[in-house]
């Protein structure tokens, strides 16, 4: 039963990604803030360092 529930939950999550569409990465922070405010969405900031 647990295996069936886990499989169903996994399929539900994965099917949501299939219809999400392409991610548009914005490189200008101020433009991203304005766009997020206009569309009432959150901002994901991805940064790294290769030290």
Protein Blocks (a to p, Z undefined) as FASTA:
>chain_A
ZZmmmmmmmmmmmmmmmmnopadddfbfklmmmmmmmnopacdddddddZZ
